[in-house]
Amino acid sequence: MKLGQDMDVLISKEQIAARVAELGAQIAHDFAGKELVLVGVLKGAFVFVSDLARAIDLPLTIDFVALSSYGEATESSGVVKITSDLSRPIEGKHVLVVEDIIDTGLTMRYLLDNLATRHPASIRICGLLHKPARARTKIPIDYLGFPIEDKFVVGYGLDAAEKYRNLPFIGVMREP
Ligand code: 5GP
């Protein structure tokens, strides 16, 4: 079976490309003249970061942080471990955290609190997707691609058991 045939398309690759271009233009406008660092959250944000970075017409740097939740629960516990840290200090820099999806928000809350201790000039958040129905902590998402319903989505970097990250659209697994 070809990749993605068992999926319903929730957000097409054309819709994603159009929205990423808009976000990039907005970010370029807002950060003009500032020292901008994109901080991508691995693994899920790797596709989004690579497209978004090319849509931001500004000098910038890119770094990554890898996080994992403790335990095997599918539900986020908010207890998060940094498994791979940033390669450079962010002190005095304007940080834009780029995340694939903000679900309960607990992961992002942990990351924001951690990054804040490193004294950046500012921290803003860019999320491709957000599930407002599931929010358990208030996260200010400064740049949002798409709000979505409470469904488990894959593709465009997002996985199900490490698969589907290379799907070019955001899909929802079809009910068998
Ligand atoms: P939060 O702490 O906001 O509940 O969880 C954030 C993380 O959970 C995301 O970075 C992502 O890895 C994972 N996640 C939440 N919802 C989904 C989803 O619908 N699909 C996939 N593939 N991962 C999700």
Backbone and ligand atoms as CSV (ligand in chain L), in Angstrom:
chain,resi,resn,atom,element,x,y,z
A,1,MET,N,N,0.849,-1.198,0.000
A,1,MET,CA,C,0.000,0.000,0.000
A,1,MET,C,C,0.887,1.251,0.000
A,2,LYS,N,N,0.468,2.255,-0.740
A,2,LYS,CA,C,1.255,3.490,-0.770
A,2,LYS,C,C,1.062,4.279,0.517
A,3,LEU,N,N,2.097,5.070,0.851
A,3,LEU,CA,C,2.058,5.855,2.086
A,3,LEU,C,C,0.855,6.803,2.078
A,4,GLY,N,N,0.081,6.749,3.141
A,4,GLY,CA,C,-0.997,7.722,3.300
A,4,GLY,C,C,-2.335,7.287,2.746
A,5,GLN,N,N,-2.404,6.076,2.186
A,5,GLN,CA,C,-3.679,5.641,1.604
A,5,GLN,C,C,-4.717,5.283,2.662
A,6,ASP,N,N,-4.226,5.023,3.890
A,6,ASP,CA,C,-5.148,4.716,4.978
A,6,ASP,C,C,-5.484,5.974,5.789
A,7,MET,N,N,-5.273,7.130,5.157
A,7,MET,CA,C,-5.453,8.411,5.855
A,7,MET,C,C,-6.538,9.249,5.195
A,8,ASP,N,N,-7.211,10.047,6.002
A,8,ASP,CA,C,-8.011,11.141,5.455
A,8,ASP,C,C,-7.168,12.407,5.562
A,9,VAL,N,N,-7.193,13.205,4.509
A,9,VAL,CA,C,-6.420,14.453,4.533
A,9,VAL,C,C,-7.169,15.472,5.386
A,10,LEU,N,N,-6.499,15.958,6.412
A,10,LEU,CA,C,-7.101,17.015,7.235
A,10,LEU,C,C,-6.645,18.380,6.726
A,11,ILE,N,N,-5.340,18.493,6.453
A,11,ILE,CA,C,-4.793,19.745,5.917
A,11,ILE,C,C,-3.862,19.364,4.765
A,12,SER,N,N,-4.172,19.847,3.576
A,12,SER,CA,C,-3.414,19.435,2.390
A,12,SER,C,C,-2.052,20.119,2.347
A,13,LYS,N,N,-1.174,19.591,1.491
A,13,LYS,CA,C,0.151,20.212,1.413
A,13,LYS,C,C,0.071,21.615,0.835
A,14,GLU,N,N,-0.915,21.864,-0.009
A,14,GLU,CA,C,-1.083,23.230,-0.535
A,14,GLU,C,C,-1.537,24.189,0.559
A,15,GLN,N,N,-2.462,23.726,1.399
A,15,GLN,CA,C,-2.909,24.574,2.518
A,15,GLN,C,C,-1.755,24.864,3.478
A,16,ILE,N,N,-0.946,23.840,3.740
A,16,ILE,CA,C,0.198,24.046,4.637
A,16,ILE,C,C,1.157,25.066,4.030
A,17,ALA,N,N,1.465,24.889,2.740
A,17,ALA,CA,C,2.442,25.788,2.092
A,17,ALA,C,C,1.957,27.233,2.129
A,18,ALA,N,N,0.660,27.430,1.893
A,18,ALA,CA,C,0.117,28.795,1.888
A,18,ALA,C,C,0.210,29.412,3.283
A,19,ARG,N,N,-0.110,28.614,4.290
A,19,ARG,CA,C,-0.095,29.141,5.668
A,19,ARG,C,C,1.343,29.387,6.146
A,20,VAL,N,N,2.257,28.500,5.764
A,20,VAL,CA,C,3.668,28.681,6.156
A,20,VAL,C,C,4.217,29.973,5.530
A,21,ALA,N,N,3.837,30.245,4.288
A,21,ALA,CA,C,4.285,31.487,3.638
A,21,ALA,C,C,3.761,32.705,4.393
A,22,GLU,N,N,2.492,32.651,4.831
A,22,GLU,CA,C,1.917,33.771,5.600
A,22,GLU,C,C,2.643,33.946,6.928
A,23,LEU,N,N,2.861,32.835,7.628
A,23,LEU,CA,C,3.545,32.911,8.922
A,23,LEU,C,C,4.959,33.478,8.750
A,24,GLY,N,N,5.645,33.012,7.715
A,24,GLY,CA,C,7.011,33.479,7.464
A,24,GLY,C,C,7.048,34.980,7.224
A,25,ALA,N,N,6.089,35.476,6.453
A,25,ALA,CA,C,6.048,36.919,6.161
A,25,ALA,C,C,5.771,37.716,7.431
A,26,GLN,N,N,4.857,37.210,8.245
A,26,GLN,CA,C,4.519,37.889,9.507
A,26,GLN,C,C,5.727,37.916,10.459
A,27,ILE,N,N,6.398,36.774,10.559
A,27,ILE,CA,C,7.575,36.672,11.441
A,27,ILE,C,C,8.694,37.598,10.938
A,28,ALA,N,N,8.918,37.625,9.635
A,28,ALA,CA,C,9.961,38.503,9.072
A,28,ALA,C,C,9.648,39.958,9.394
A,29,HIS,N,N,8.392,40.312,9.329
A,29,HIS,CA,C,7.977,41.687,9.654
A,29,HIS,C,C,8.242,41.978,11.133
A,30,ASP,N,N,7.833,41.052,12.001
A,30,ASP,CA,C,7.905,41.299,13.446
A,30,ASP,C,C,9.332,41.278,14.000
A,31,PHE,N,N,10.226,40.519,13.359
A,31,PHE,CA,C,11.579,40.371,13.905
A,31,PHE,C,C,12.631,41.147,13.111
A,32,ALA,N,N,12.192,42.002,12.226
A,32,ALA,CA,C,13.156,42.762,11.415
A,32,ALA,C,C,14.123,43.510,12.326
A,33,GLY,N,N,15.412,43.395,12.046
A,33,GLY,CA,C,16.422,44.121,12.823
A,33,GLY,C,C,16.808,43.451,14.136
A,34,LYS,N,N,16.193,42.293,14.438
A,34,LYS,CA,C,16.506,41.607,15.691
A,34,LYS,C,C,17.316,40.339,15.434
A,35,GLU,N,N,18.076,39.931,16.451
A,35,GLU,CA,C,18.839,38.688,16.315
A,35,GLU,C,C,17.931,37.507,16.627
A,36,LEU,N,N,17.453,36.861,15.577
A,36,LEU,CA,C,16.431,35.816,15.710
A,36,LEU,C,C,17.066,34.420,15.705
A,37,VAL,N,N,16.654,33.607,16.672
A,37,VAL,CA,C,17.042,32.193,16.697
A,37,VAL,C,C,15.777,31.354,16.632
A,38,LEU,N,N,15.668,30.498,15.626
A,38,LEU,CA,C,14.571,29.522,15.602
A,38,LEU,C,C,15.017,28.325,16.426
A,39,VAL,N,N,14.183,27.939,17.384
A,39,VAL,CA,C,14.473,26.742,18.180
A,39,VAL,C,C,13.418,25.693,17.833
A,40,GLY,N,N,13.801,24.719,17.047
A,40,GLY,CA,C,12.884,23.656,16.648
A,40,GLY,C,C,12.854,22.556,17.688
A,41,VAL,N,N,11.668,22.034,17.921
A,41,VAL,CA,C,11.511,20.956,18.907
A,41,VAL,C,C,11.448,19.626,18.148
A,42,LEU,N,N,12.480,18.814,18.370
A,42,LEU,CA,C,12.577,17.526,17.669
A,42,LEU,C,C,11.757,16.450,18.362
A,43,LYS,N,N,11.330,15.399,17.636
A,43,LYS,CA,C,11.615,15.313,16.216
A,43,LYS,C,C,10.545,15.991,15.380
A,44,GLY,N,N,9.350,16.112,15.956
A,44,GLY,CA,C,8.163,16.440,15.159
A,44,GLY,C,C,8.232,17.709,14.334
A,45,ALA,N,N,9.034,18.702,14.793
A,45,ALA,CA,C,9.011,19.996,14.100
A,45,ALA,C,C,10.024,20.087,12.960
A,46,PHE,N,N,10.730,18.982,12.653
A,46,PHE,CA,C,11.828,19.135,11.687
A,46,PHE,C,C,11.355,19.556,10.298
A,47,VAL,N,N,10.203,19.085,9.863
A,47,VAL,CA,C,9.706,19.466,8.530
A,47,VAL,C,C,9.224,20.919,8.551
A,48,PHE,N,N,8.465,21.256,9.571
A,48,PHE,CA,C,7.930,22.613,9.705
A,48,PHE,C,C,9.063,23.632,9.784
A,49,VAL,N,N,10.089,23.351,10.582
A,49,VAL,CA,C,11.213,24.290,10.711
A,49,VAL,C,C,11.872,24.517,9.356
A,50,SER,N,N,12.059,23.450,8.608
A,50,SER,CA,C,12.798,23.618,7.349
A,50,SER,C,C,11.992,24.437,6.351
A,51,ASP,N,N,10.688,24.276,6.320
A,51,ASP,CA,C,9.869,25.105,5.419
A,51,ASP,C,C,9.736,26.529,5.949
A,52,LEU,N,N,9.479,26.650,7.256
A,52,LEU,CA,C,9.266,27.983,7.835
A,52,LEU,C,C,10.529,28.840,7.714
A,53,ALA,N,N,11.679,28.248,7.994
A,53,ALA,CA,C,12.936,29.011,7.946
A,53,ALA,C,C,13.130,29.629,6.565
A,54,ARG,N,N,12.758,28.871,5.527
A,54,ARG,CA,C,12.950,29.378,4.167
A,54,ARG,C,C,11.892,30.401,3.776
A,55,ALA,N,N,10.826,30.497,4.578
A,55,ALA,CA,C,9.779,31.491,4.315
A,55,ALA,C,C,10.021,32.793,5.084
A,56,ILE,N,N,11.072,32.818,5.917
A,56,ILE,CA,C,11.388,34.021,6.702
A,56,ILE,C,C,12.561,34.732,6.037
A,57,ASP,N,N,12.285,35.859,5.430
A,57,ASP,CA,C,13.296,36.563,4.659
A,57,ASP,C,C,14.104,37.501,5.573
A,58,LEU,N,N,14.870,36.894,6.453
A,58,LEU,CA,C,15.696,37.628,7.430
A,58,LEU,C,C,16.938,36.798,7.716
A,59,PRO,N,N,18.044,37.441,8.141
A,59,PRO,CA,C,19.147,36.635,8.669
A,59,PRO,C,C,18.694,36.007,9.984
A,60,LEU,N,N,18.953,34.737,10.178
A,60,LEU,CA,C,18.569,34.081,11.435
A,60,LEU,C,C,19.475,32.882,11.665
A,61,THR,N,N,19.418,32.327,12.854
A,61,THR,CA,C,20.112,31.074,13.119
A,61,THR,C,C,19.077,30.033,13.548
A,62,ILE,N,N,19.459,28.772,13.443
A,62,ILE,CA,C,18.543,27.669,13.731
A,62,ILE,C,C,19.220,26.715,14.707
A,63,ASP,N,N,18.487,26.338,15.723
A,63,ASP,CA,C,19.000,25.357,16.675
A,63,ASP,C,C,17.854,24.401,17.008
A,64,PHE,N,N,18.183,23.314,17.642
A,64,PHE,CA,C,17.154,22.314,17.953
A,64,PHE,C,C,17.286,21.845,19.392
A,65,VAL,N,N,16.158,21.468,19.952
A,65,VAL,CA,C,16.150,20.822,21.258
A,65,VAL,C,C,15.283,19.570,21.095
A,66,ALA,N,N,15.725,18.480,21.683
A,66,ALA,CA,C,14.916,17.252,21.622
A,66,ALA,C,C,14.364,16.966,23.004
A,67,LEU,N,N,13.086,16.704,23.069
A,67,LEU,CA,C,12.412,16.460,24.338
A,67,LEU,C,C,11.780,15.090,24.316
A,68,SER,N,N,11.679,14.480,25.486
A,68,SER,CA,C,10.855,13.282,25.547
A,68,SER,C,C,10.101,13.294,26.873
A,69,SER,N,N,8.877,12.783,26.803
A,69,SER,CA,C,8.091,12.671,28.032
A,69,SER,C,C,8.574,11.450,28.785
A,70,TYR,N,N,8.583,11.550,30.104
A,70,TYR,CA,C,8.892,10.369,30.889
A,70,TYR,C,C,7.754,9.386,30.737
A,71,GLY,N,N,8.068,8.100,30.694
A,71,GLY,CA,C,7.024,7.072,30.672
A,71,GLY,C,C,6.467,6.850,29.286
A,72,GLU,N,N,5.582,5.886,29.212
A,72,GLU,CA,C,5.055,5.442,27.928
A,72,GLU,C,C,3.646,5.957,27.660
A,73,ALA,N,N,3.091,6.710,28.592
A,73,ALA,CA,C,1.707,7.149,28.441
A,73,ALA,C,C,1.539,7.964,27.158
A,74,THR,N,N,0.419,7.768,26.473
A,74,THR,CA,C,0.155,8.562,25.272
A,74,THR,C,C,-0.240,9.980,25.669
A,75,GLU,N,N,-0.791,10.113,26.858
A,75,GLU,CA,C,-1.183,11.416,27.398
A,75,GLU,C,C,0.055,12.120,27.940
A,76,SER,N,N,0.230,13.389,27.610
A,76,SER,CA,C,1.366,14.137,28.130
A,76,SER,C,C,1.247,14.287,29.640
A,77,SER,N,N,2.353,14.027,30.347
A,77,SER,CA,C,2.327,14.165,31.808
A,77,SER,C,C,2.847,15.525,32.231
A,78,GLY,N,N,3.533,16.206,31.305
A,78,GLY,CA,C,4.155,17.471,31.662
A,78,GLY,C,C,5.523,17.277,32.292
A,79,VAL,N,N,5.872,16.016,32.567
A,79,VAL,CA,C,7.209,15.734,33.083
A,79,VAL,C,C,8.074,15.383,31.883
A,80,VAL,N,N,8.945,16.299,31.546
A,80,VAL,CA,C,9.639,16.230,30.269
A,80,VAL,C,C,11.138,16.201,30.526
A,81,LYS,N,N,11.847,15.504,29.646
A,81,LYS,CA,C,13.304,15.438,29.760
A,81,LYS,C,C,13.895,16.018,28.479
A,82,ILE,N,N,14.940,16.840,28.623
A,82,ILE,CA,C,15.662,17.311,27.441
A,82,ILE,C,C,16.668,16.224,27.073
A,83,THR,N,N,16.458,15.567,25.937
A,83,THR,CA,C,17.364,14.481,25.552
A,83,THR,C,C,18.509,14.990,24.688
A,84,SER,N,N,18.330,16.161,24.071
A,84,SER,CA,C,19.430,16.789,23.337
A,84,SER,C,C,19.218,18.291,23.454
A,85,ASP,N,N,20.204,18.983,23.972
A,85,ASP,CA,C,20.014,20.407,24.280
A,85,ASP,C,C,20.471,21.283,23.116
A,86,LEU,N,N,20.172,22.573,23.202
A,86,LEU,CA,C,20.630,23.545,22.216
A,86,LEU,C,C,22.149,23.490,22.108
A,87,SER,N,N,22.658,23.822,20.927
A,87,SER,CA,C,24.107,23.782,20.743
A,87,SER,C,C,24.775,25.090,21.146
A,88,ARG,N,N,23.991,26.178,21.245
A,88,ARG,CA,C,24.568,27.493,21.555
A,88,ARG,C,C,23.739,28.191,22.623
A,89,PRO,N,N,24.357,29.112,23.387
A,89,PRO,CA,C,23.582,29.908,24.348
A,89,PRO,C,C,22.576,30.807,23.612
A,90,ILE,N,N,21.489,31.144,24.297
A,90,ILE,CA,C,20.471,32.028,23.697
A,90,ILE,C,C,20.385,33.359,24.449
A,91,GLU,N,N,21.309,33.586,25.343
A,91,GLU,CA,C,21.298,34.827,26.121
A,91,GLU,C,C,21.314,36.044,25.189
A,92,GLY,N,N,20.370,36.947,25.429
A,92,GLY,CA,C,20.308,38.182,24.645
A,92,GLY,C,C,19.693,38.030,23.266
A,93,LYS,N,N,19.321,36.812,22.893
A,93,LYS,CA,C,18.755,36.572,21.555
A,93,LYS,C,C,17.221,36.584,21.601
A,94,HIS,N,N,16.625,36.830,20.456
A,94,HIS,CA,C,15.171,36.730,20.330
A,94,HIS,C,C,14.837,35.321,19.839
A,95,VAL,N,N,14.203,34.563,20.718
A,95,VAL,CA,C,13.973,33.139,20.451
A,95,VAL,C,C,12.553,32.916,19.936
A,96,LEU,N,N,12.441,32.186,18.846
A,96,LEU,CA,C,11.131,31.740,18.378
A,96,LEU,C,C,11.119,30.214,18.444
A,97,VAL,N,N,10.349,29.677,19.381
A,97,VAL,CA,C,10.243,28.226,19.526
A,97,VAL,C,C,9.270,27.716,18.464
A,98,VAL,N,N,9.728,26.738,17.695
A,98,VAL,CA,C,8.904,26.205,16.609
A,98,VAL,C,C,8.510,24.769,16.951
A,99,GLU,N,N,7.212,24.552,17.123
A,99,GLU,CA,C,6.704,23.260,17.583
A,99,GLU,C,C,5.675,22.735,16.582
A,100,ASP,N,N,5.604,21.415,16.476
A,100,ASP,CA,C,4.645,20.819,15.541
A,100,ASP,C,C,3.205,20.993,16.025
A,101,ILE,N,N,2.971,20.613,17.292
A,101,ILE,CA,C,1.590,20.659,17.796
A,101,ILE,C,C,1.597,20.975,19.282
A,102,ILE,N,N,0.703,21.827,19.691
A,102,ILE,CA,C,0.521,22.109,21.113
A,102,ILE,C,C,-0.824,21.509,21.492
A,103,ASP,N,N,-0.739,20.490,22.319
A,103,ASP,CA,C,-1.909,19.675,22.658
A,103,ASP,C,C,-2.366,20.118,24.052
A,104,THR,N,N,-1.924,19.446,25.109
A,104,THR,CA,C,-2.267,19.933,26.453
A,104,THR,C,C,-1.483,21.199,26.792
A,105,GLY,N,N,-0.343,21.396,26.130
A,105,GLY,CA,C,0.501,22.558,26.412
A,105,GLY,C,C,1.542,22.301,27.485
A,106,LEU,N,N,1.506,21.127,28.096
A,106,LEU,CA,C,2.395,20.857,29.231
A,106,LEU,C,C,3.866,20.773,28.793
A,107,THR,N,N,4.090,20.204,27.612
A,107,THR,CA,C,5.459,20.122,27.101
A,107,THR,C,C,6.021,21.525,26.859
A,108,MET,N,N,5.215,22.361,26.216
A,108,MET,CA,C,5.664,23.723,25.913
A,108,MET,C,C,5.864,24.534,27.179
A,109,ARG,N,N,5.030,24.325,28.164
A,109,ARG,CA,C,5.184,25.032,29.451
A,109,ARG,C,C,6.545,24.715,30.062
A,110,TYR,N,N,6.887,23.442,30.055
A,110,TYR,CA,C,8.186,23.021,30.601
A,110,TYR,C,C,9.328,23.682,29.826
A,111,LEU,N,N,9.232,23.637,28.507
A,111,LEU,CA,C,10.314,24.173,27.673
A,111,LEU,C,C,10.456,25.680,27.869
A,112,LEU,N,N,9.339,26.388,27.920
A,112,LEU,CA,C,9.394,27.844,28.112
A,112,LEU,C,C,10.058,28.194,29.429
A,113,ASP,N,N,9.673,27.497,30.483
A,113,ASP,CA,C,10.252,27.771,31.799
A,113,ASP,C,C,11.754,27.502,31.777
A,114,ASN,N,N,12.141,26.428,31.103
A,114,ASN,CA,C,13.558,26.088,31.014
A,114,ASN,C,C,14.336,27.144,30.207
A,115,LEU,N,N,13.807,27.527,29.046
A,115,LEU,CA,C,14.520,28.490,28.194
A,115,LEU,C,C,14.618,29.857,28.872
A,116,ALA,N,N,13.585,30.208,29.640
A,116,ALA,CA,C,13.568,31.520,30.298
A,116,ALA,C,C,14.738,31.681,31.268
A,117,THR,N,N,15.203,30.569,31.845
A,117,THR,CA,C,16.322,30.658,32.805
A,117,THR,C,C,17.635,31.018,32.101
A,118,ARG,N,N,17.641,30.963,30.758
A,118,ARG,CA,C,18.885,31.244,30.014
A,118,ARG,C,C,18.968,32.693,29.539
A,119,HIS,N,N,18.024,33.509,29.997
A,119,HIS,CA,C,18.027,34.955,29.745
A,119,HIS,C,C,18.039,35.379,28.280
A,120,PRO,N,N,17.128,34.839,27.476
A,120,PRO,CA,C,16.990,35.379,26.118
A,120,PRO,C,C,16.369,36.781,26.188
A,121,ALA,N,N,16.510,37.557,25.105
A,121,ALA,CA,C,15.886,38.893,25.068
A,121,ALA,C,C,14.368,38.759,25.024
A,122,SER,N,N,13.878,37.748,24.325
A,122,SER,CA,C,12.437,37.478,24.272
A,122,SER,C,C,12.224,36.036,23.857
A,123,ILE,N,N,11.039,35.510,24.187
A,123,ILE,CA,C,10.664,34.162,23.715
A,123,ILE,C,C,9.270,34.262,23.111
A,124,ARG,N,N,9.116,33.797,21.886
A,124,ARG,CA,C,7.813,33.717,21.234
A,124,ARG,C,C,7.615,32.274,20.768
A,125,ILE,N,N,6.348,31.945,20.476
A,125,ILE,CA,C,6.029,30.567,20.090
A,125,ILE,C,C,5.347,30.537,18.732
A,126,CYS,N,N,5.807,29.613,17.907
A,126,CYS,CA,C,5.142,29.342,16.642
A,126,CYS,C,C,4.763,27.863,16.620
A,127,GLY,N,N,3.469,27.585,16.589
A,127,GLY,CA,C,2.991,26.208,16.532
A,127,GLY,C,C,2.261,25.971,15.223
A,128,LEU,N,N,2.546,24.846,14.588
A,128,LEU,CA,C,1.800,24.559,13.354
A,128,LEU,C,C,0.349,24.233,13.681
A,129,LEU,N,N,0.159,23.408,14.716
A,129,LEU,CA,C,-1.194,22.950,15.065
A,129,LEU,C,C,-1.450,23.165,16.552
A,130,HIS,N,N,-2.721,23.326,16.881
A,130,HIS,CA,C,-3.116,23.463,18.291
A,130,HIS,C,C,-4.487,22.829,18.463
A,131,LYS,N,N,-4.636,22.081,19.566
A,131,LYS,CA,C,-5.949,21.497,19.887
A,131,LYS,C,C,-6.515,22.258,21.082
A,132,PRO,N,N,-7.302,23.309,20.836
A,132,PRO,CA,C,-7.779,24.146,21.952
A,132,PRO,C,C,-8.590,23.358,22.971
A,133,ALA,N,N,-9.294,22.316,22.516
A,133,ALA,CA,C,-10.154,21.551,23.424
A,133,ALA,C,C,-9.358,20.827,24.498
A,134,ARG,N,N,-8.058,20.602,24.255
A,134,ARG,CA,C,-7.261,19.791,25.170
A,134,ARG,C,C,-6.348,20.618,26.064
A,135,ALA,N,N,-6.334,21.927,25.873
A,135,ALA,CA,C,-5.381,22.768,26.599
A,135,ALA,C,C,-5.546,22.618,28.108
A,136,ARG,N,N,-4.444,22.372,28.811
A,136,ARG,CA,C,-4.482,22.265,30.274
A,136,ARG,C,C,-3.696,23.367,30.951
A,137,THR,N,N,-2.981,24.142,30.151
A,137,THR,CA,C,-2.279,25.300,30.692
A,137,THR,C,C,-2.290,26.356,29.598
A,138,LYS,N,N,-2.350,27.599,29.983
A,138,LYS,CA,C,-2.468,28.674,28.990
A,138,LYS,C,C,-1.113,28.944,28.360
A,139,ILE,N,N,-0.999,28.642,27.079
A,139,ILE,CA,C,0.237,28.905,26.349
A,139,ILE,C,C,-0.048,30.009,25.334
A,140,PRO,N,N,0.704,31.090,25.383
A,140,PRO,CA,C,0.492,32.146,24.386
A,140,PRO,C,C,1.127,31.748,23.053
A,141,ILE,N,N,0.314,31.289,22.117
A,141,ILE,CA,C,0.852,30.889,20.811
A,141,ILE,C,C,0.832,32.132,19.921
A,142,ASP,N,N,2.013,32.706,19.709
A,142,ASP,CA,C,2.095,33.980,18.991
A,142,ASP,C,C,1.817,33.806,17.511
A,143,TYR,N,N,2.221,32.675,16.966
A,143,TYR,CA,C,2.006,32.378,15.543
A,143,TYR,C,C,1.449,30.965,15.450
A,144,LEU,N,N,0.225,30.848,14.961
A,144,LEU,CA,C,-0.418,29.532,14.879
A,144,LEU,C,C,-0.796,29.217,13.438
A,145,GLY,N,N,-0.394,28.009,13.010
A,145,GLY,CA,C,-0.778,27.567,11.667
A,145,GLY,C,C,-2.262,27.301,11.589
A,146,PHE,N,N,-2.725,26.293,12.329
A,146,PHE,CA,C,-4.120,25.864,12.261
A,146,PHE,C,C,-4.601,25.342,13.614
A,147,PRO,N,N,-5.739,25.837,14.113
A,147,PRO,CA,C,-6.381,25.144,15.234
A,147,PRO,C,C,-7.061,23.892,14.674
A,148,ILE,N,N,-7.008,22.782,15.401
A,148,ILE,CA,C,-7.667,21.558,14.913
A,148,ILE,C,C,-8.528,20.941,16.019
A,149,GLU,N,N,-9.399,20.044,15.590
A,149,GLU,CA,C,-10.231,19.294,16.544
A,149,GLU,C,C,-9.363,18.310,17.327
A,150,ASP,N,N,-9.959,17.726,18.334
A,150,ASP,CA,C,-9.262,16.751,19.160
A,150,ASP,C,C,-9.200,15.404,18.451
A,151,LYS,N,N,-8.298,15.322,17.458
A,151,LYS,CA,C,-8.071,14.069,16.734
A,151,LYS,C,C,-6.577,13.826,16.694
A,152,PHE,N,N,-6.168,12.557,16.639
A,152,PHE,CA,C,-4.747,12.241,16.555
A,152,PHE,C,C,-4.302,12.360,15.107
A,153,VAL,N,N,-3.384,13.274,14.860
A,153,VAL,CA,C,-2.965,13.550,13.484
A,153,VAL,C,C,-1.527,13.088,13.255
A,154,VAL,N,N,-1.216,12.807,12.012
A,154,VAL,CA,C,0.145,12.418,11.628
A,154,VAL,C,C,0.534,13.142,10.340
A,155,GLY,N,N,1.825,13.068,10.021
A,155,GLY,CA,C,2.319,13.640,8.774
A,155,GLY,C,C,2.991,14.990,8.986
A,156,TYR,N,N,3.730,15.431,7.968
A,156,TYR,CA,C,4.439,16.711,8.007
A,156,TYR,C,C,5.293,16.795,9.291
A,157,GLY,N,N,5.972,15.695,9.595
A,157,GLY,CA,C,6.834,15.637,10.775
A,157,GLY,C,C,6.244,14.876,11.944
A,158,LEU,N,N,4.915,14.824,12.008
A,158,LEU,CA,C,4.254,14.149,13.142
A,158,LEU,C,C,4.154,12.649,12.893
A,159,ASP,N,N,4.353,11.875,13.947
A,159,ASP,CA,C,4.433,10.425,13.787
A,159,ASP,C,C,3.328,9.680,14.514
A,160,ALA,N,N,3.193,8.414,14.137
A,160,ALA,CA,C,2.499,7.412,14.949
A,160,ALA,C,C,3.500,6.273,15.059
A,161,ALA,N,N,4.009,6.029,16.250
A,161,ALA,CA,C,5.060,5.024,16.469
A,161,ALA,C,C,6.203,5.208,15.472
A,162,GLU,N,N,6.640,6.453,15.285
A,162,GLU,CA,C,7.786,6.847,14.443
A,162,GLU,C,C,7.517,6.786,12.941
A,163,LYS,N,N,6.324,6.353,12.539
A,163,LYS,CA,C,6.047,6.311,11.102
A,163,LYS,C,C,5.240,7.542,10.679
A,164,TYR,N,N,5.122,7.746,9.392
A,164,TYR,CA,C,4.309,8.802,8.764
A,164,TYR,C,C,4.912,10.200,8.825
A,165,ARG,N,N,6.116,10.349,9.400
A,165,ARG,CA,C,6.667,11.706,9.482
A,165,ARG,C,C,6.881,12.310,8.097
A,166,ASN,N,N,7.089,11.467,7.098
A,166,ASN,CA,C,7.380,11.949,5.750
A,166,ASN,C,C,6.139,12.131,4.884
A,167,LEU,N,N,4.966,11.980,5.469
A,167,LEU,CA,C,3.737,12.270,4.720
A,167,LEU,C,C,3.695,13.775,4.432
A,168,PRO,N,N,3.426,14.193,3.192
A,168,PRO,CA,C,3.507,15.632,2.897
A,168,PRO,C,C,2.296,16.447,3.359
A,169,PHE,N,N,1.274,15.781,3.882
A,169,PHE,CA,C,0.090,16.497,4.381
A,169,PHE,C,C,-0.180,16.085,5.818
A,170,ILE,N,N,-1.126,16.777,6.470
A,170,ILE,CA,C,-1.560,16.376,7.816
A,170,ILE,C,C,-2.773,15.475,7.634
A,171,GLY,N,N,-2.659,14.251,8.157
A,171,GLY,CA,C,-3.730,13.280,7.969
A,171,GLY,C,C,-4.251,12.721,9.271
A,172,VAL,N,N,-5.432,12.136,9.173
A,172,VAL,CA,C,-6.047,11.447,10.307
A,172,VAL,C,C,-6.262,10.001,9.881
A,173,MET,N,N,-5.825,9.089,10.729
A,173,MET,CA,C,-5.973,7.662,10.420
A,173,MET,C,C,-7.453,7.336,10.219
A,174,ARG,N,N,-7.762,6.696,9.085
A,174,ARG,CA,C,-9.163,6.331,8.797
A,174,ARG,C,C,-9.579,5.181,9.712
A,175,GLU,N,N,-10.818,5.245,10.183
A,175,GLU,CA,C,-11.341,4.143,11.037
A,175,GLU,C,C,-11.387,2.867,10.211
A,176,PRO,N,N,-10.921,1.723,10.757
A,176,PRO,CA,C,-10.946,0.482,9.969
A,176,PRO,C,C,-12.389,-0.004,9.747
L,1,5GP,P1,P,1.449,18.367,24.978
L,1,5GP,O1,O,2.462,18.389,26.081
L,1,5GP,O2,O,1.123,19.735,24.423
L,1,5GP,O3,O,0.202,17.631,25.403
L,1,5GP,O4,O,2.031,17.433,23.868
L,1,5GP,C1,C,2.831,17.871,22.880
L,1,5GP,C2,C,3.434,16.708,22.133
L,1,5GP,O5,O,2.557,15.566,22.065
L,1,5GP,C3,C,3.659,17.128,20.707
L,1,5GP,O6,O,4.906,17.748,20.552
L,1,5GP,C4,C,3.549,15.803,19.978
L,1,5GP,O7,O,4.805,15.161,20.004
L,1,5GP,C5,C,2.574,14.981,20.773
L,1,5GP,N1,N,1.219,15.045,20.187
L,1,5GP,C6,C,0.138,15.665,20.686
L,1,5GP,N2,N,-0.933,15.507,19.887
L,1,5GP,C7,C,-0.514,14.778,18.829
L,1,5GP,C8,C,-1.169,14.291,17.639
L,1,5GP,O8,O,-2.360,14.492,17.358
L,1,5GP,N3,N,-0.391,13.566,16.792
L,1,5GP,C9,C,0.918,13.292,17.034
L,1,5GP,N4,N,1.570,12.568,16.127
L,1,5GP,N5,N,1.569,13.733,18.141
L,1,5GP,C10,C,0.859,14.473,19.028
